[in-house]
């Protein structure tokens, strides 16, 4: 049976369509986690408000770094494996966020985390297809 593959242009369009809003979201919330006063994080129900302040700021800085790496993976096809890793890290971060909100019962809506996890996991799968395509191209070159 022939293995069906997604056309490269469709995959790229989906990667861009998901990467850009996810990068914007993570840049926005990462910036606030890293640089906003703790009282503002509590007001907006940031999950890192439940962590020691220094750790919460470190999470924000990590989120900013991961955002830059996601954009690099979008722009450079050979960095598709990096894109997969970034997506995995974001899924873990969102899962921890979801768990923290549920344990602390801070009233934050779970749907945002669930939707972000699903979209980010799909993006990771798209990056894996891009990585396989890049590896096939390298072998035949």
MARVO-751027 format. One record per atom (N, C-alpha, C): x negated, y negated, z; residue in one letter; residue number from 1. Coordinates in Angstrom, 2 decimals. Atoms other than C-alpha are relative to their C-alpha. Example, Ala and Ser with C-alpha at 12.3 -4.5 7.8 and 13.67 -1.06 7.14 Angstrom:
! residues 2
<x:-0.89 | y:1.19 | z:0.00 | aa:A | i:1>
<x:-12.30 | y:4.50 | z:7.80 | aa:A | i:1>
<x:-0.90 | y:-1.20 | z:0.00 | aa:A | i:1>
<x:0.82 | y:1.19 | z:-0.06 | aa:S | i:2>
<x:-13.67 | y:1.06 | z:7.14 | aa:S | i:2>
<x:0.77 | y:-1.09 | z:0.73 | aa:S | i:2>
This chain:
! residues 141
<x:-0.85 | y:1.17 | z:0.00 | aa:X | i:1>
<x:0.00 | y:0.00 | z:0.00 | aa:X | i:1>
<x:-0.89 | y:-1.23 | z:0.00 | aa:X | i:1>
<x:0.79 | y:1.22 | z:0.09 | aa:X | i:2>
<x:-1.35 | y:-3.41 | z:-0.92 | aa:X | i:2>
<x:0.24 | y:-0.87 | z:1.23 | aa:X | i:2>
<x:-0.08 | y:0.87 | z:-1.16 | aa:X | i:3>
<x:-2.11 | y:-5.74 | z:1.93 | aa:X | i:3>
<x:0.38 | y:-1.40 | z:-0.47 | aa:X | i:3>
<x:-0.42 | y:1.34 | z:0.43 | aa:X | i:4>
<x:-0.23 | y:-9.02 | z:1.56 | aa:X | i:4>
<x:-0.81 | y:-1.04 | z:0.78 | aa:X | i:4>
<x:0.74 | y:1.08 | z:-0.65 | aa:X | i:5>
<x:-2.20 | y:-12.17 | z:2.29 | aa:X | i:5>
<x:0.68 | y:-1.32 | z:-0.31 | aa:X | i:5>
<x:-0.58 | y:1.32 | z:0.16 | aa:X | i:6>
<x:-1.06 | y:-15.70 | z:2.73 | aa:X | i:6>
<x:-0.88 | y:-0.81 | z:-0.95 | aa:X | i:6>
<x:0.82 | y:0.85 | z:0.87 | aa:X | i:7>
<x:-2.18 | y:-18.05 | z:-0.04 | aa:X | i:7>
<x:-0.78 | y:-1.02 | z:0.82 | aa:X | i:7>
<x:0.89 | y:0.88 | z:-0.77 | aa:X | i:8>
<x:-5.09 | y:-20.20 | z:1.16 | aa:X | i:8>
<x:0.58 | y:-1.41 | z:0.16 | aa:X | i:8>
<x:-0.56 | y:1.35 | z:-0.07 | aa:X | i:9>
<x:-3.31 | y:-23.46 | z:0.36 | aa:X | i:9>
<x:1.16 | y:-0.08 | z:0.99 | aa:X | i:9>
<x:-1.11 | y:-0.05 | z:-0.96 | aa:X | i:10>
<x:-0.22 | y:-22.45 | z:2.36 | aa:X | i:10>
<x:-0.57 | y:0.08 | z:1.42 | aa:X | i:10>
<x:0.63 | y:-0.13 | z:-1.32 | aa:X | i:11>
<x:-2.44 | y:-21.39 | z:5.28 | aa:X | i:11>
<x:-0.58 | y:-1.34 | z:0.43 | aa:X | i:11>
<x:0.60 | y:1.29 | z:-0.34 | aa:X | i:12>
<x:-4.33 | y:-24.70 | z:5.15 | aa:X | i:12>
<x:1.08 | y:-1.02 | z:0.35 | aa:X | i:12>
<x:-1.08 | y:0.94 | z:-0.29 | aa:X | i:13>
<x:-1.08 | y:-26.68 | z:5.04 | aa:X | i:13>
<x:0.59 | y:0.27 | z:1.39 | aa:X | i:13>
<x:-0.53 | y:-0.34 | z:-1.33 | aa:X | i:14>
<x:0.24 | y:-24.80 | z:8.09 | aa:X | i:14>
<x:-1.00 | y:-0.33 | z:1.10 | aa:X | i:14>
<x:1.03 | y:0.33 | z:-1.00 | aa:X | i:15>
<x:-3.08 | y:-25.19 | z:9.94 | aa:X | i:15>
<x:-0.01 | y:-1.51 | z:0.26 | aa:X | i:15>
<x:-0.01 | y:1.46 | z:-0.18 | aa:X | i:16>
<x:-3.04 | y:-28.93 | z:9.31 | aa:X | i:16>
<x:1.28 | y:-0.48 | z:0.68 | aa:X | i:16>
<x:-1.29 | y:0.42 | z:-0.57 | aa:X | i:17>
<x:0.66 | y:-29.27 | z:10.14 | aa:X | i:17>
<x:0.11 | y:0.32 | z:1.48 | aa:X | i:17>
<x:-0.02 | y:-0.34 | z:-1.43 | aa:X | i:18>
<x:0.11 | y:-27.58 | z:13.51 | aa:X | i:18>
<x:-1.16 | y:-0.64 | z:0.75 | aa:X | i:18>
<x:1.18 | y:0.53 | z:-0.69 | aa:X | i:19>
<x:-3.41 | y:-28.80 | z:14.34 | aa:X | i:19>
<x:0.14 | y:-1.47 | z:0.36 | aa:X | i:19>
<x:-0.05 | y:1.44 | z:-0.24 | aa:X | i:20>
<x:-2.71 | y:-32.50 | z:14.01 | aa:X | i:20>
<x:0.93 | y:-0.39 | z:1.16 | aa:X | i:20>
<x:-0.83 | y:0.36 | z:-1.17 | aa:X | i:21>
<x:0.29 | y:-32.76 | z:16.38 | aa:X | i:21>
<x:-0.50 | y:0.62 | z:1.30 | aa:X | i:21>
<x:0.53 | y:-0.60 | z:-1.23 | aa:X | i:22>
<x:-1.27 | y:-30.30 | z:18.85 | aa:X | i:22>
<x:-1.23 | y:-0.76 | z:0.48 | aa:X | i:22>
<x:1.17 | y:0.80 | z:-0.39 | aa:X | i:23>
<x:-4.52 | y:-32.30 | z:18.79 | aa:X | i:23>
<x:0.44 | y:-1.33 | z:0.61 | aa:X | i:23>
<x:-0.50 | y:1.27 | z:-0.54 | aa:X | i:24>
<x:-2.59 | y:-35.53 | z:19.34 | aa:X | i:24>
<x:0.57 | y:0.19 | z:1.40 | aa:X | i:24>
<x:-0.57 | y:-0.29 | z:-1.32 | aa:X | i:25>
<x:-0.67 | y:-33.99 | z:22.24 | aa:X | i:25>
<x:-1.09 | y:0.24 | z:1.03 | aa:X | i:25>
<x:1.04 | y:-0.33 | z:-0.98 | aa:X | i:26>
<x:-3.76 | y:-32.53 | z:23.93 | aa:X | i:26>
<x:-0.94 | y:-1.18 | z:0.24 | aa:X | i:26>
<x:0.82 | y:1.19 | z:-0.22 | aa:X | i:27>
<x:-5.75 | y:-35.73 | z:23.38 | aa:X | i:27>
<x:0.70 | y:-0.96 | z:0.95 | aa:X | i:27>
<x:-0.78 | y:0.90 | z:-0.85 | aa:X | i:28>
<x:-2.97 | y:-37.76 | z:24.98 | aa:X | i:28>
<x:0.02 | y:0.48 | z:1.45 | aa:X | i:28>
<x:-0.10 | y:-0.48 | z:-1.38 | aa:X | i:29>
<x:-2.46 | y:-35.55 | z:28.02 | aa:X | i:29>
<x:-1.38 | y:0.22 | z:0.62 | aa:X | i:29>
<x:1.37 | y:-0.16 | z:-0.52 | aa:X | i:30>
<x:-6.18 | y:-34.77 | z:28.34 | aa:X | i:30>
<x:-0.57 | y:-1.33 | z:0.48 | aa:X | i:30>
<x:0.47 | y:1.33 | z:-0.39 | aa:X | i:31>
<x:-6.97 | y:-38.48 | z:28.42 | aa:X | i:31>
<x:0.61 | y:-0.41 | z:1.34 | aa:X | i:31>
<x:-0.65 | y:0.38 | z:-1.26 | aa:X | i:32>
<x:-4.43 | y:-39.05 | z:31.15 | aa:X | i:32>
<x:-0.49 | y:0.84 | z:1.17 | aa:X | i:32>
<x:0.52 | y:-0.84 | z:-1.09 | aa:X | i:33>
<x:-5.64 | y:-36.09 | z:33.20 | aa:X | i:33>
<x:-1.38 | y:-0.46 | z:0.41 | aa:X | i:33>
<x:1.38 | y:0.39 | z:-0.29 | aa:X | i:34>
<x:-9.20 | y:-37.36 | z:32.93 | aa:X | i:34>
<x:-0.11 | y:-1.41 | z:0.59 | aa:X | i:34>
<x:0.23 | y:1.40 | z:-0.34 | aa:X | i:35>
<x:-8.67 | y:-41.10 | z:33.44 | aa:X | i:35>
<x:1.14 | y:-0.72 | z:0.72 | aa:X | i:35>
<x:-1.10 | y:0.68 | z:-0.68 | aa:X | i:36>
<x:-5.26 | y:-41.91 | z:34.95 | aa:X | i:36>
<x:-0.12 | y:0.18 | z:1.51 | aa:X | i:36>
<x:-0.02 | y:-0.16 | z:-1.46 | aa:X | i:37>
<x:-4.81 | y:-42.53 | z:38.68 | aa:X | i:37>
<x:0.86 | y:1.21 | z:0.40 | aa:X | i:37>
<x:-0.70 | y:-1.19 | z:-0.46 | aa:X | i:38>
<x:-3.58 | y:-39.53 | z:40.65 | aa:X | i:38>
<x:1.50 | y:-0.26 | z:0.15 | aa:X | i:38>
<x:-1.43 | y:0.33 | z:-0.19 | aa:X | i:39>
<x:-0.28 | y:-41.29 | z:41.48 | aa:X | i:39>
<x:0.77 | y:0.05 | z:-1.31 | aa:X | i:39>
<x:-0.66 | y:-0.05 | z:1.30 | aa:X | i:40>
<x:0.51 | y:-41.61 | z:37.78 | aa:X | i:40>
<x:0.18 | y:1.44 | z:-0.48 | aa:X | i:40>
<x:-0.12 | y:-1.42 | z:0.37 | aa:X | i:41>
<x:-0.16 | y:-37.90 | z:37.23 | aa:X | i:41>
<x:1.15 | y:0.65 | z:0.76 | aa:X | i:41>
<x:-1.12 | y:-0.53 | z:-0.80 | aa:X | i:42>
<x:2.26 | y:-37.08 | z:40.05 | aa:X | i:42>
<x:1.33 | y:-0.50 | z:-0.57 | aa:X | i:42>
<x:-1.21 | y:0.59 | z:0.56 | aa:X | i:43>
<x:4.86 | y:-39.44 | z:38.58 | aa:X | i:43>
<x:0.45 | y:0.71 | z:-1.27 | aa:X | i:43>
<x:-0.32 | y:-0.63 | z:1.28 | aa:X | i:44>
<x:4.67 | y:-37.74 | z:35.18 | aa:X | i:44>
<x:-0.08 | y:1.54 | z:0.05 | aa:X | i:44>
<x:-0.01 | y:-1.44 | z:-0.24 | aa:X | i:45>
<x:4.50 | y:-34.22 | z:36.66 | aa:X | i:45>
<x:-1.11 | y:0.75 | z:-0.73 | aa:X | i:45>
<x:1.15 | y:-0.70 | z:0.58 | aa:X | i:46>
<x:1.05 | y:-33.35 | z:35.30 | aa:X | i:46>
<x:-0.37 | y:1.14 | z:0.94 | aa:X | i:46>
<x:0.29 | y:-1.16 | z:-0.85 | aa:X | i:47>
<x:0.16 | y:-29.88 | z:36.53 | aa:X | i:47>
<x:-1.31 | y:-0.19 | z:0.76 | aa:X | i:47>
<x:1.28 | y:0.20 | z:-0.69 | aa:X | i:48>
<x:-3.35 | y:-31.06 | z:37.44 | aa:X | i:48>
<x:0.14 | y:-0.87 | z:1.25 | aa:X | i:48>
<x:-0.24 | y:0.76 | z:-1.22 | aa:X | i:49>
<x:-1.82 | y:-33.31 | z:40.10 | aa:X | i:49>
<x:-0.02 | y:0.91 | z:1.22 | aa:X | i:49>
<x:0.00 | y:-0.96 | z:-1.10 | aa:X | i:50>
<x:-1.66 | y:-30.13 | z:42.20 | aa:X | i:50>
<x:-1.40 | y:0.54 | z:0.29 | aa:X | i:50>
<x:1.39 | y:-0.43 | z:-0.17 | aa:X | i:51>
<x:-5.44 | y:-29.61 | z:41.92 | aa:X | i:51>
<x:-0.79 | y:-1.08 | z:0.74 | aa:X | i:51>
<x:0.88 | y:1.06 | z:-0.50 | aa:X | i:52>
<x:-8.27 | y:-31.39 | z:43.70 | aa:X | i:52>
<x:-0.29 | y:-1.00 | z:-1.13 | aa:X | i:52>
<x:0.10 | y:1.06 | z:1.01 | aa:X | i:53>
<x:-8.77 | y:-34.71 | z:41.88 | aa:X | i:53>
<x:-1.15 | y:0.25 | z:-0.97 | aa:X | i:53>
<x:1.16 | y:-0.21 | z:0.87 | aa:X | i:54>
<x:-12.26 | y:-33.90 | z:40.54 | aa:X | i:54>
<x:0.25 | y:1.15 | z:-0.97 | aa:X | i:54>
<x:-0.30 | y:-1.14 | z:0.87 | aa:X | i:55>
<x:-11.08 | y:-30.55 | z:39.17 | aa:X | i:55>
<x:1.03 | y:-0.39 | z:-1.06 | aa:X | i:55>
<x:-1.00 | y:0.46 | z:0.95 | aa:X | i:56>
<x:-8.05 | y:-32.17 | z:37.54 | aa:X | i:56>
<x:-0.62 | y:-0.86 | z:-1.09 | aa:X | i:56>
<x:0.68 | y:0.84 | z:0.99 | aa:X | i:57>
<x:-10.28 | y:-34.74 | z:35.84 | aa:X | i:57>
<x:-0.88 | y:0.85 | z:-0.92 | aa:X | i:57>
<x:0.82 | y:-0.90 | z:0.82 | aa:X | i:58>
<x:-12.61 | y:-31.95 | z:34.65 | aa:X | i:58>
<x:0.87 | y:0.75 | z:-1.02 | aa:X | i:58>
<x:-0.94 | y:-0.65 | z:0.93 | aa:X | i:59>
<x:-9.61 | y:-30.16 | z:33.12 | aa:X | i:59>
<x:0.35 | y:-0.96 | z:-1.14 | aa:X | i:59>
<x:-0.31 | y:1.00 | z:1.02 | aa:X | i:60>
<x:-8.72 | y:-33.38 | z:31.29 | aa:X | i:60>
<x:-1.15 | y:-0.18 | z:-0.98 | aa:X | i:60>
<x:1.17 | y:0.13 | z:0.88 | aa:X | i:61>
<x:-12.26 | y:-33.75 | z:29.94 | aa:X | i:61>
<x:-0.16 | y:1.23 | z:-0.89 | aa:X | i:61>
<x:0.06 | y:-1.23 | z:0.80 | aa:X | i:62>
<x:-12.24 | y:-30.10 | z:28.83 | aa:X | i:62>
<x:1.05 | y:-0.04 | z:-1.11 | aa:X | i:62>
<x:-1.06 | y:0.09 | z:1.00 | aa:X | i:63>
<x:-8.94 | y:-30.72 | z:27.05 | aa:X | i:63>
<x:-0.40 | y:-0.95 | z:-1.13 | aa:X | i:63>
<x:0.47 | y:0.92 | z:1.03 | aa:X | i:64>
<x:-10.47 | y:-33.68 | z:25.23 | aa:X | i:64>
<x:-1.07 | y:0.65 | z:-0.89 | aa:X | i:64>
<x:1.04 | y:-0.71 | z:0.76 | aa:X | i:65>
<x:-13.50 | y:-31.59 | z:24.20 | aa:X | i:65>
<x:0.63 | y:1.03 | z:-0.93 | aa:X | i:65>
<x:-0.67 | y:-1.01 | z:0.82 | aa:X | i:66>
<x:-11.25 | y:-28.78 | z:22.96 | aa:X | i:66>
<x:0.74 | y:-0.65 | z:-1.17 | aa:X | i:66>
<x:-0.70 | y:0.71 | z:1.07 | aa:X | i:67>
<x:-9.26 | y:-31.32 | z:20.93 | aa:X | i:67>
<x:-0.97 | y:-0.35 | z:-1.13 | aa:X | i:67>
<x:1.01 | y:0.33 | z:1.01 | aa:X | i:68>
<x:-12.42 | y:-32.48 | z:19.15 | aa:X | i:68>
<x:-0.41 | y:1.26 | z:-0.76 | aa:X | i:68>
<x:0.39 | y:-1.27 | z:0.65 | aa:X | i:69>
<x:-13.39 | y:-28.86 | z:18.46 | aa:X | i:69>
<x:1.11 | y:0.52 | z:-0.91 | aa:X | i:69>
<x:-1.11 | y:-0.41 | z:0.85 | aa:X | i:70>
<x:-9.92 | y:-28.12 | z:17.09 | aa:X | i:70>
<x:-0.01 | y:-0.78 | z:-1.31 | aa:X | i:70>
<x:0.06 | y:0.82 | z:1.22 | aa:X | i:71>
<x:-10.22 | y:-31.01 | z:14.64 | aa:X | i:71>
<x:-1.19 | y:0.39 | z:-0.87 | aa:X | i:71>
<x:1.16 | y:-0.46 | z:0.77 | aa:X | i:72>
<x:-13.70 | y:-29.81 | z:13.63 | aa:X | i:72>
<x:0.34 | y:1.29 | z:-0.73 | aa:X | i:72>
<x:-0.40 | y:-1.26 | z:0.64 | aa:X | i:73>
<x:-12.26 | y:-26.36 | z:12.93 | aa:X | i:73>
<x:0.99 | y:-0.23 | z:-1.13 | aa:X | i:73>
<x:-0.93 | y:0.36 | z:1.07 | aa:X | i:74>
<x:-9.51 | y:-27.95 | z:10.85 | aa:X | i:74>
<x:-0.77 | y:-0.47 | z:-1.23 | aa:X | i:74>
<x:0.72 | y:0.63 | z:1.11 | aa:X | i:75>
<x:-11.99 | y:-29.89 | z:8.74 | aa:X | i:75>
<x:-1.07 | y:0.89 | z:-0.64 | aa:X | i:75>
<x:1.08 | y:-0.87 | z:0.49 | aa:X | i:76>
<x:-14.67 | y:-27.19 | z:8.37 | aa:X | i:76>
<x:0.47 | y:1.46 | z:-0.02 | aa:X | i:76>
<x:-0.49 | y:-1.39 | z:0.07 | aa:X | i:77>
<x:-13.42 | y:-23.80 | z:7.12 | aa:X | i:77>
<x:-0.92 | y:1.01 | z:0.67 | aa:X | i:77>
<x:0.92 | y:-0.97 | z:-0.61 | aa:X | i:78>
<x:-16.56 | y:-22.05 | z:8.36 | aa:X | i:78>
<x:0.11 | y:0.02 | z:1.53 | aa:X | i:78>
<x:-0.20 | y:0.04 | z:-1.45 | aa:X | i:79>
<x:-15.54 | y:-23.03 | z:11.92 | aa:X | i:79>
<x:1.34 | y:0.61 | z:0.42 | aa:X | i:79>
<x:-1.31 | y:-0.60 | z:-0.29 | aa:X | i:80>
<x:-12.34 | y:-20.98 | z:11.77 | aa:X | i:80>
<x:-0.02 | y:0.84 | z:1.28 | aa:X | i:80>
<x:0.09 | y:-0.79 | z:-1.25 | aa:X | i:81>
<x:-13.54 | y:-18.65 | z:14.56 | aa:X | i:81>
<x:0.01 | y:-0.93 | z:1.21 | aa:X | i:81>
<x:-0.05 | y:1.00 | z:-1.07 | aa:X | i:82>
<x:-14.11 | y:-21.73 | z:16.72 | aa:X | i:82>
<x:1.45 | y:-0.43 | z:0.22 | aa:X | i:82>
<x:-1.41 | y:0.35 | z:-0.12 | aa:X | i:83>
<x:-10.51 | y:-22.72 | z:15.97 | aa:X | i:83>
<x:0.79 | y:1.06 | z:0.75 | aa:X | i:83>
<x:-0.66 | y:-1.10 | z:-0.73 | aa:X | i:84>
<x:-9.38 | y:-19.31 | z:17.18 | aa:X | i:84>
<x:-0.29 | y:-0.11 | z:1.49 | aa:X | i:84>
<x:0.39 | y:0.12 | z:-1.41 | aa:X | i:85>
<x:-11.32 | y:-19.78 | z:20.42 | aa:X | i:85>
<x:0.66 | y:-1.18 | z:0.69 | aa:X | i:85>
<x:-0.66 | y:1.18 | z:-0.55 | aa:X | i:86>
<x:-9.93 | y:-23.26 | z:20.96 | aa:X | i:86>
<x:1.48 | y:0.29 | z:0.26 | aa:X | i:86>
<x:-1.42 | y:-0.36 | z:-0.18 | aa:X | i:87>
<x:-6.40 | y:-21.95 | z:20.45 | aa:X | i:87>
<x:0.17 | y:0.91 | z:1.20 | aa:X | i:87>
<x:-0.08 | y:-0.89 | z:-1.16 | aa:X | i:88>
<x:-7.04 | y:-19.19 | z:22.97 | aa:X | i:88>
<x:-0.15 | y:-0.79 | z:1.30 | aa:X | i:88>
<x:0.20 | y:0.82 | z:-1.20 | aa:X | i:89>
<x:-8.33 | y:-21.74 | z:25.49 | aa:X | i:89>
<x:1.24 | y:-0.86 | z:0.30 | aa:X | i:89>
<x:-1.21 | y:0.79 | z:-0.21 | aa:X | i:90>
<x:-5.28 | y:-23.96 | z:24.95 | aa:X | i:90>
<x:1.17 | y:0.87 | z:0.48 | aa:X | i:90>
<x:-1.06 | y:-0.91 | z:-0.46 | aa:X | i:91>
<x:-2.93 | y:-20.97 | z:25.37 | aa:X | i:91>
<x:-0.19 | y:0.30 | z:1.49 | aa:X | i:91>
<x:0.29 | y:-0.27 | z:-1.42 | aa:X | i:92>
<x:-4.64 | y:-20.12 | z:28.67 | aa:X | i:92>
<x:0.33 | y:-1.23 | z:0.85 | aa:X | i:92>
<x:-0.26 | y:1.25 | z:-0.75 | aa:X | i:93>
<x:-4.46 | y:-23.76 | z:29.79 | aa:X | i:93>
<x:1.50 | y:-0.24 | z:0.14 | aa:X | i:93>
<x:-1.45 | y:0.19 | z:-0.06 | aa:X | i:94>
<x:-0.76 | y:-23.97 | z:28.92 | aa:X | i:94>
<x:0.67 | y:1.04 | z:0.90 | aa:X | i:94>
<x:-0.55 | y:-1.04 | z:-0.88 | aa:X | i:95>
<x:-0.06 | y:-20.66 | z:30.70 | aa:X | i:95>
<x:-0.25 | y:-0.36 | z:1.47 | aa:X | i:95>
<x:0.31 | y:0.43 | z:-1.37 | aa:X | i:96>
<x:-1.80 | y:-21.94 | z:33.83 | aa:X | i:96>
<x:0.91 | y:-1.18 | z:0.38 | aa:X | i:96>
<x:-0.90 | y:1.13 | z:-0.24 | aa:X | i:97>
<x:0.22 | y:-25.16 | z:33.51 | aa:X | i:97>
<x:1.41 | y:0.49 | z:0.31 | aa:X | i:97>
<x:-1.34 | y:-0.55 | z:-0.20 | aa:X | i:98>
<x:3.46 | y:-23.20 | z:33.21 | aa:X | i:98>
<x:0.11 | y:0.67 | z:1.37 | aa:X | i:98>
<x:0.01 | y:-0.68 | z:-1.30 | aa:X | i:99>
<x:2.58 | y:-21.04 | z:36.21 | aa:X | i:99>
<x:-0.04 | y:-1.01 | z:1.15 | aa:X | i:99>
<x:0.12 | y:1.01 | z:-1.06 | aa:X | i:100>
<x:1.58 | y:-24.06 | z:38.29 | aa:X | i:100>
<x:1.32 | y:-0.74 | z:0.20 | aa:X | i:100>
<x:-1.29 | y:0.69 | z:-0.12 | aa:X | i:101>
<x:4.81 | y:-25.91 | z:37.51 | aa:X | i:101>
<x:1.04 | y:0.89 | z:0.67 | aa:X | i:101>
<x:-1.00 | y:-0.90 | z:-0.57 | aa:X | i:102>
<x:6.87 | y:-22.84 | z:38.39 | aa:X | i:102>
<x:-0.26 | y:0.27 | z:1.48 | aa:X | i:102>
<x:0.34 | y:-0.27 | z:-1.41 | aa:X | i:103>
<x:5.01 | y:-22.10 | z:41.63 | aa:X | i:103>
<x:0.27 | y:-1.23 | z:0.87 | aa:X | i:103>
<x:-0.15 | y:1.23 | z:-0.79 | aa:X | i:104>
<x:5.05 | y:-25.73 | z:42.77 | aa:X | i:104>
<x:1.42 | y:-0.56 | z:-0.06 | aa:X | i:104>
<x:-1.39 | y:0.45 | z:0.15 | aa:X | i:105>
<x:8.68 | y:-26.22 | z:41.64 | aa:X | i:105>
<x:0.09 | y:-1.53 | z:-0.06 | aa:X | i:105>
<x:0.08 | y:1.47 | z:0.09 | aa:X | i:106>
<x:7.87 | y:-29.77 | z:40.60 | aa:X | i:106>
<x:1.00 | y:-0.59 | z:-1.00 | aa:X | i:106>
<x:-1.03 | y:0.50 | z:0.89 | aa:X | i:107>
<x:10.75 | y:-30.02 | z:38.13 | aa:X | i:107>
<x:-0.43 | y:-0.20 | z:-1.44 | aa:X | i:107>
<x:0.46 | y:0.14 | z:1.38 | aa:X | i:108>
<x:8.62 | y:-30.01 | z:34.98 | aa:X | i:108>
<x:0.68 | y:1.06 | z:-0.87 | aa:X | i:108>
<x:-0.70 | y:-0.96 | z:0.86 | aa:X | i:109>
<x:10.44 | y:-28.37 | z:32.05 | aa:X | i:109>
<x:-0.94 | y:1.07 | z:-0.55 | aa:X | i:109>
<x:0.81 | y:-1.12 | z:0.47 | aa:X | i:110>
<x:9.07 | y:-24.93 | z:31.17 | aa:X | i:110>
<x:0.00 | y:0.11 | z:-1.52 | aa:X | i:110>
<x:-0.13 | y:-0.16 | z:1.45 | aa:X | i:111>
<x:10.26 | y:-25.15 | z:27.57 | aa:X | i:111>
<x:-1.18 | y:-0.62 | z:-0.75 | aa:X | i:111>
<x:1.14 | y:0.64 | z:0.66 | aa:X | i:112>
<x:7.44 | y:-27.54 | z:26.62 | aa:X | i:112>
<x:-1.20 | y:0.93 | z:0.00 | aa:X | i:112>
<x:1.13 | y:-0.92 | z:-0.07 | aa:X | i:113>
<x:4.82 | y:-25.06 | z:27.83 | aa:X | i:113>
<x:0.22 | y:1.21 | z:-0.89 | aa:X | i:113>
<x:-0.30 | y:-1.19 | z:0.79 | aa:X | i:114>
<x:6.53 | y:-22.10 | z:26.19 | aa:X | i:114>
<x:-0.12 | y:-0.30 | z:-1.50 | aa:X | i:114>
<x:0.09 | y:0.38 | z:1.40 | aa:X | i:115>
<x:6.86 | y:-23.91 | z:22.87 | aa:X | i:115>
<x:-1.44 | y:-0.25 | z:-0.42 | aa:X | i:115>
<x:1.41 | y:0.28 | z:0.32 | aa:X | i:116>
<x:3.25 | y:-25.12 | z:22.97 | aa:X | i:116>
<x:-0.80 | y:1.29 | z:-0.06 | aa:X | i:116>
<x:0.69 | y:-1.29 | z:0.03 | aa:X | i:117>
<x:2.02 | y:-21.60 | z:23.77 | aa:X | i:117>
<x:0.31 | y:0.73 | z:-1.31 | aa:X | i:117>
<x:-0.39 | y:-0.70 | z:1.23 | aa:X | i:118>
<x:3.98 | y:-20.13 | z:20.84 | aa:X | i:118>
<x:-0.64 | y:-0.63 | z:-1.23 | aa:X | i:118>
<x:0.59 | y:0.68 | z:1.16 | aa:X | i:119>
<x:2.82 | y:-22.77 | z:18.34 | aa:X | i:119>
<x:-1.51 | y:0.15 | z:-0.04 | aa:X | i:119>
<x:1.45 | y:-0.12 | z:-0.06 | aa:X | i:120>
<x:-0.78 | y:-22.58 | z:19.52 | aa:X | i:120>
<x:-0.45 | y:1.43 | z:-0.32 | aa:X | i:120>
<x:0.32 | y:-1.39 | z:0.34 | aa:X | i:121>
<x:-0.80 | y:-18.77 | z:19.32 | aa:X | i:121>
<x:0.14 | y:0.24 | z:-1.50 | aa:X | i:121>
<x:-0.18 | y:-0.11 | z:1.45 | aa:X | i:122>
<x:0.57 | y:-18.99 | z:15.77 | aa:X | i:122>
<x:-1.16 | y:-0.68 | z:-0.74 | aa:X | i:122>
<x:1.14 | y:0.69 | z:0.60 | aa:X | i:123>
<x:-2.15 | y:-21.53 | z:14.92 | aa:X | i:123>
<x:-1.27 | y:0.84 | z:0.11 | aa:X | i:123>
<x:1.16 | y:-0.89 | z:-0.16 | aa:X | i:124>
<x:-4.78 | y:-19.15 | z:16.32 | aa:X | i:124>
<x:0.03 | y:1.13 | z:-1.01 | aa:X | i:124>
<x:-0.15 | y:-1.05 | z:1.01 | aa:X | i:125>
<x:-3.41 | y:-16.42 | z:14.06 | aa:X | i:125>
<x:-0.34 | y:-0.53 | z:-1.39 | aa:X | i:125>
<x:0.34 | y:0.61 | z:1.30 | aa:X | i:126>
<x:-3.65 | y:-18.78 | z:11.08 | aa:X | i:126>
<x:-1.51 | y:-0.20 | z:-0.14 | aa:X | i:126>
<x:1.46 | y:0.15 | z:0.04 | aa:X | i:127>
<x:-7.26 | y:-19.58 | z:11.97 | aa:X | i:127>
<x:-0.69 | y:1.36 | z:-0.19 | aa:X | i:127>
<x:0.60 | y:-1.33 | z:0.19 | aa:X | i:128>
<x:-7.98 | y:-15.82 | z:12.15 | aa:X | i:128>
<x:0.07 | y:0.41 | z:-1.47 | aa:X | i:128>
<x:-0.12 | y:-0.29 | z:1.43 | aa:X | i:129>
<x:-6.68 | y:-15.44 | z:8.59 | aa:X | i:129>
<x:-1.01 | y:-0.81 | z:-0.80 | aa:X | i:129>
<x:0.99 | y:0.85 | z:0.68 | aa:X | i:130>
<x:-8.88 | y:-18.33 | z:7.51 | aa:X | i:130>
<x:-1.41 | y:0.57 | z:0.21 | aa:X | i:130>
<x:1.32 | y:-0.59 | z:-0.28 | aa:X | i:131>
<x:-11.88 | y:-16.69 | z:9.19 | aa:X | i:131>
<x:-0.23 | y:1.24 | z:-0.84 | aa:X | i:131>
<x:0.13 | y:-1.22 | z:0.83 | aa:X | i:132>
<x:-11.22 | y:-13.36 | z:7.43 | aa:X | i:132>
<x:-0.24 | y:-0.38 | z:-1.46 | aa:X | i:132>
<x:0.17 | y:0.46 | z:1.38 | aa:X | i:133>
<x:-10.91 | y:-15.20 | z:4.12 | aa:X | i:133>
<x:-1.41 | y:-0.53 | z:-0.23 | aa:X | i:133>
<x:1.36 | y:0.52 | z:0.11 | aa:X | i:134>
<x:-14.20 | y:-17.00 | z:4.74 | aa:X | i:134>
<x:-1.02 | y:1.13 | z:-0.02 | aa:X | i:134>
<x:0.93 | y:-1.14 | z:-0.05 | aa:X | i:135>
<x:-15.93 | y:-13.71 | z:5.60 | aa:X | i:135>
<x:0.04 | y:0.79 | z:-1.31 | aa:X | i:135>
<x:-0.10 | y:-0.70 | z:1.30 | aa:X | i:136>
<x:-14.60 | y:-12.05 | z:2.43 | aa:X | i:136>
<x:-0.72 | y:-0.79 | z:-1.09 | aa:X | i:136>
<x:0.67 | y:0.85 | z:1.00 | aa:X | i:137>
<x:-15.84 | y:-15.00 | z:0.35 | aa:X | i:137>
<x:-1.51 | y:0.08 | z:0.16 | aa:X | i:137>
<x:1.44 | y:-0.06 | z:-0.23 | aa:X | i:138>
<x:-19.27 | y:-14.81 | z:1.97 | aa:X | i:138>
<x:-0.58 | y:1.34 | z:-0.48 | aa:X | i:138>
<x:0.49 | y:-1.33 | z:0.43 | aa:X | i:139>
<x:-19.57 | y:-11.07 | z:1.24 | aa:X | i:139>
<x:-0.05 | y:0.11 | z:-1.51 | aa:X | i:139>
<x:-0.05 | y:-0.12 | z:1.46 | aa:X | i:140>
<x:-18.65 | y:-11.48 | z:-2.42 | aa:X | i:140>
<x:-0.91 | y:-1.02 | z:-0.69 | aa:X | i:140>
<x:0.85 | y:1.04 | z:0.60 | aa:X | i:141>
<x:-20.92 | y:-14.51 | z:-2.96 | aa:X | i:141>
<x:-1.42 | y:0.48 | z:-0.18 | aa:X | i:141>
